[in-house]
Amino acid sequence: MRNLHTLPKTHLHLHFTGSMRLSTLQDLAQEQGIRLPENLTDNVALQVPADQRGWFRFQRAYDAARQVVRSEVAMRRIISEAAQDEALEGSRRLEIQIDPTSYAPFVGGITPALEIVLDEAKKASLDTGVQVAIIVAASRIKHPLDARILARLAAKHAGDGPGEVVGFGLSNDERRGVTAQWDKAFAIAHRAGLAAVPHGGELLGADHLWEVVRHLHPQRIGHGVRCVEDPHLLELIAQNDIALEVCPASNVQLGVYTQLQEIPLRRLMQAGVKVALGADDPLLFRSRLVAQYDNARSLGLNDTELADLAICSIEASLANAQDKARWKQEVAQWLAQPA
């Protein structure tokens, strides 16, 4: 079996705070005299049921981690270390997701919060060789008008290169709010040339995914695995080239599936769906990107199929065509090496 760390790939589903190293979380907490809950520091992956109580436990843990990020220095450190970690795992590009409103109170507002991240992303790209681009994400637990503000801010920094905003997302508990109410925010992003990359099809099934597709017109969907529950939706996603950011570890640990073997990865691939593996929140799930390829291997995928997944991740990225072509050639070279 070939070394998955050297397999060229892109990482398209990673949240800002959730990307943090455990050691960094502990350092920042100690500097500020913040006591962290045991479930963040015991080095045991978070495991919760797929219900509102389980999501509350997950969100409480995430919020506890986020409370230590209270300065420009901390924000820059997270981006820099995320890029370093991706370089060690063979990533050619990272598209990391952030809601800048969460960090705005500590750096003077949402504009400087985003600009700090963009500036550090550009620097980290030069330092590591990993292209770091940004997805601005609105939250379902906030008012849709807030999302429009974020969309306008994201539009001012739109581009496809390192240190630029490449997409607009919608995250948090998908059971909250009415999906159609975020259509105007996504229209703003679309006019600016930003890709629509909302979450969906994780805690809720195919009916909700239909709403996401109809109203938000996604280029990619975060998770989306439950589209297999509706053959017509599965066919539509494949035919319209909507990529799914599939996160095996978090699907199990958030209770969407009880075990890895239930994740319909091969079924998605056989249906012609473009799948990009992602780690979601390594800080909470203790599982980074290469581990997701290991998970796919444990589901029976051979190296040719794993290379296909890497190529799908490259094609689903928002990088330019020249970079994509180069990275796909590097995947072919990886596969040509003896196992």
C-alpha positions in Angstrom: 0.0 0.0 0.0 1.3 3.4 -1.0 2.0 6.2 1.6 -1.1 8.3 1.9 0.9 11.2 3.4 2.6 11.6 0.0 -0.6 11.4 -2.0 -1.2 14.8 -3.5 -4.7 16.1 -2.4 -6.6 19.2 -1.4 -8.5 19.8 1.9 -11.9 21.4 1.4 -13.7 20.9 4.7 -11.9 22.3 7.7 -13.2 24.8 10.2 -11.0 27.5 11.7 -11.2 26.8 15.4 -11.7 23.1 14.8 -8.3 23.0 13.0 -6.4 24.0 16.1 -3.7 21.7 17.5 -4.5 20.5 21.0 -1.1 21.9 22.2 -2.1 25.3 20.8 -5.4 25.2 22.6 -3.7 24.4 25.8 -1.1 27.1 25.3 -3.7 29.8 24.6 -5.8 28.7 27.5 -2.9 28.8 29.9 -1.8 32.3 28.7 -5.3 33.7 29.5 -6.0 31.7 32.6 -8.9 29.9 31.0 -9.9 26.5 32.4 -10.8 24.1 29.6 -13.4 21.3 30.0 -11.9 17.9 30.3 -13.5 16.6 27.1 -11.2 19.0 25.2 -8.0 18.0 26.8 -8.3 14.3 27.5 -7.1 13.4 24.0 -10.3 11.3 23.4 -12.4 11.9 20.4 -15.7 13.5 21.0 -18.6 11.1 20.5 -22.2 12.2 20.7 -25.6 11.0 19.4 -27.2 12.6 16.3 -29.9 14.5 18.2 -30.3 18.0 19.6 -28.7 17.0 22.9 -25.7 15.6 21.1 -25.3 18.6 18.9 -25.5 20.8 22.0 -22.6 18.9 23.5 -20.6 19.3 20.3 -21.4 23.0 20.1 -20.5 23.6 23.7 -17.1 21.9 23.2 -16.5 24.0 20.1 -17.5 27.2 21.8 -15.1 26.3 24.7 -12.3 26.0 22.3 -13.2 29.2 20.5 -13.1 31.3 23.6 -9.3 31.0 23.8 -9.0 32.7 20.4 -8.9 36.3 21.5 -6.2 38.1 19.6 -4.6 38.6 16.2 -1.6 36.6 17.3 -3.8 33.6 18.1 -5.7 33.9 14.8 -2.5 34.0 12.9 -1.1 31.0 14.8 -4.1 28.9 13.9 -3.8 29.6 10.2 0.0 29.2 10.1 -0.2 25.8 12.0 -3.0 24.6 9.8 -0.9 25.2 6.7 2.0 23.4 8.3 -0.1 20.4 9.2 -1.5 20.2 5.7 2.0 20.3 4.2 2.9 17.3 6.3 -0.2 15.4 4.9 0.5 16.0 1.3 -2.1 18.7 0.7 -1.6 21.1 -2.1 -4.4 23.4 -1.2 -6.5 24.2 1.9 -9.8 26.0 1.8 -10.5 26.7 5.4 -13.8 28.0 6.7 -14.4 30.8 9.1 -17.2 33.0 10.5 -15.2 36.2 11.3 -18.0 37.5 13.6 -16.9 35.0 16.3 -13.5 36.7 16.6 -14.4 40.3 15.7 -14.8 41.6 19.3 -11.1 40.9 20.0 -9.6 42.6 16.9 -11.8 45.5 16.2 -14.6 44.1 14.0 -15.5 41.6 11.3 -13.4 43.4 8.6 -10.1 43.3 10.5 -10.9 39.7 11.7 -11.2 38.6 8.1 -8.3 40.6 6.8 -6.0 39.1 9.5 -6.9 35.6 8.4 -6.4 36.5 4.7 -3.1 38.1 5.3 -1.8 35.2 7.3 -3.2 32.7 4.7 -1.1 34.5 2.1 2.0 34.4 4.3 1.4 30.7 5.3 1.0 29.8 1.6 4.5 31.2 0.8 6.0 29.6 3.9 4.7 26.1 3.4 3.9 25.8 -0.3 0.3 24.9 0.5 -2.2 27.3 -1.1 -4.4 28.6 1.7 -7.7 30.1 0.6 -10.7 31.2 2.7 -14.4 30.3 2.8 -16.5 32.8 4.8 -19.4 31.0 6.5 -22.6 32.3 7.9 -24.3 30.5 10.8 -27.8 29.1 10.9 -28.2 30.2 14.5 -27.9 33.8 13.5 -30.3 36.0 11.6 -30.2 35.7 7.7 -29.5 39.5 7.6 -26.2 38.8 9.3 -25.3 36.4 6.5 -25.9 39.2 4.0 -23.4 41.4 5.8 -20.8 38.6 5.7 -21.5 37.9 2.0 -20.8 41.6 1.1 -17.6 41.4 3.1 -16.6 38.2 1.5 -17.4 39.7 -2.0 -14.8 42.5 -1.4 -12.1 39.9 -1.1 -13.2 37.5 -3.8 -10.6 35.6 -5.8 -9.2 32.1 -6.4 -5.7 32.4 -5.0 -4.0 32.1 -1.7 -5.1 34.7 0.8 -8.4 35.3 -1.0 -12.0 34.4 -0.3 -13.1 31.7 -2.7 -16.5 30.6 -1.3 -19.4 31.4 0.9 -20.8 28.8 3.3 -23.6 28.1 5.8 -22.8 26.0 8.8 -24.0 25.0 12.3 -27.0 23.0 13.2 -28.9 22.4 9.9 -32.2 21.9 11.9 -32.1 25.7 12.7 -33.8 28.2 10.5 -35.5 28.0 7.1 -32.9 27.4 4.3 -34.7 29.6 1.8 -34.1 32.7 4.0 -30.4 32.6 3.2 -30.9 32.8 -0.5 -30.3 36.5 -0.7 -26.9 36.2 1.0 -25.9 33.4 -1.4 -27.1 35.6 -4.3 -24.7 38.3 -3.2 -21.8 35.8 -3.0 -22.8 34.4 -6.4 -22.7 37.8 -8.1 -19.2 38.3 -6.7 -18.0 35.0 -8.3 -17.9 33.1 -5.0 -18.7 29.4 -4.9 -21.7 28.4 -2.7 -20.5 25.7 -0.3 -23.2 25.3 2.4 -23.5 22.4 4.8 -26.4 19.9 4.4 -27.4 16.3 4.5 -25.7 15.4 7.7 -28.1 15.7 10.6 -31.1 16.0 8.3 -31.9 13.8 5.3 -32.8 14.1 1.6 -35.8 16.4 2.1 -33.6 19.1 3.6 -30.9 18.6 1.0 -33.5 19.3 -1.7 -34.0 22.7 0.0 -30.3 23.4 0.0 -30.0 22.6 -3.7 -33.1 24.5 -4.7 -32.4 27.7 -2.8 -28.7 28.0 -2.4 -27.5 26.5 -5.7 -24.3 24.9 -4.2 -21.2 24.1 -6.1 -20.2 21.9 -3.2 -22.1 20.7 -0.1 -20.5 20.1 3.2 -21.2 16.5 4.1 -24.3 15.7 1.9 -23.9 11.9 2.5 -27.6 11.5 3.1 -28.5 12.2 -0.5 -28.3 8.4 -1.0 -31.7 8.3 0.8 -33.3 9.6 -2.4 -32.2 8.1 -5.8 -33.5 11.2 -7.7 -31.5 13.6 -5.5 -28.4 11.4 -5.8 -28.7 11.4 -9.6 -29.3 15.2 -9.6 -26.2 15.8 -7.5 -24.1 13.6 -9.8 -25.4 15.1 -13.0 -25.0 18.7 -11.9 -21.4 18.0 -10.7 -22.1 19.1 -7.1 -19.2 17.9 -5.1 -19.7 16.5 -1.6 -17.2 17.2 1.2 -17.4 13.8 3.0 -16.0 13.7 6.5 -16.0 10.0 7.7 -14.7 10.5 11.2 -17.1 13.2 12.1 -20.1 11.4 10.5 -19.5 8.5 13.0 -18.6 10.6 16.0 -21.6 12.9 15.6 -23.8 9.8 15.4 -24.9 10.3 11.7 -23.8 6.7 11.3 -23.1 4.2 14.1 -20.0 2.8 12.4 -17.6 3.6 9.6 -18.9 0.7 7.5 -22.3 2.4 7.2 -20.9 5.5 5.4 -22.0 5.3 1.7 -18.7 6.3 0.3 -18.5 3.7 -2.4 -22.1 4.1 -3.3 -21.5 7.9 -3.9 -18.5 7.1 -6.0 -20.3 4.5 -8.1 -23.2 7.0 -8.7 -20.7 9.4 -10.2 -20.7 11.9 -7.4 -17.5 13.9 -6.9 -16.3 13.3 -3.4 -13.7 15.3 -1.5 -12.7 13.8 1.9 -12.4 16.3 4.8 -11.5 16.2 8.5 -14.1 18.8 9.6 -12.8 19.5 13.2 -9.6 17.6 14.1 -9.4 19.3 17.4 -12.6 17.6 18.6 -12.6 14.4 16.5 -8.8 13.7 16.8 -8.6 12.7 13.2 -6.9 14.7 10.4 -7.1 14.5 6.6 -4.8 11.5 6.0 -6.9 9.6 8.6 -9.9 10.1 6.4 -8.1 8.4 3.5 -7.1 5.6 5.9 -10.8 5.3 6.7 -11.6 5.0 3.0 -8.9 2.4 2.7 -10.5 0.4 5.6 -13.8 0.5 3.7 -12.1 -1.5 0.9 -10.9 1.2 -1.5 -7.7 0.3 -3.3 -4.9 2.8 -4.2 -6.4 3.5 -7.6 -9.7 4.4 -6.0 -7.9 6.5 -3.3 -6.1 8.3 -6.1 -9.5 9.0 -7.7 -10.7 10.5 -4.5 -7.6 12.8 -4.4 -8.3 13.8 -8.0 -11.9 14.5 -7.1 -10.7 16.8 -4.2 -8.5 18.6 -6.7 -11.2 19.1 -9.2 -13.7 20.2 -6.6 -11.3 22.8 -5.2 -11.6 26.4 -6.3 -8.0 26.6 -7.5 -7.1 27.7 -11.1 -7.1 25.2 -13.9 -3.3 25.3 -14.3 -2.7 24.3 -10.7 -5.3 21.6 -10.8 -3.7 20.1 -13.9 -0.3 20.0 -12.2 -1.6 18.4 -9.0 -3.5 15.7 -10.9 -0.3 14.9 -12.8 1.4 14.5 -9.4 -1.4 12.1 -8.3 -0.7 10.0 -11.5 3.0 9.9 -10.5 2.1 8.8 -7.0 0.0 6.0 -8.4 2.8 5.0 -10.9 5.1 4.3 -8.0 5.3 0.7 -6.8 3.2 -0.1 -3.8 
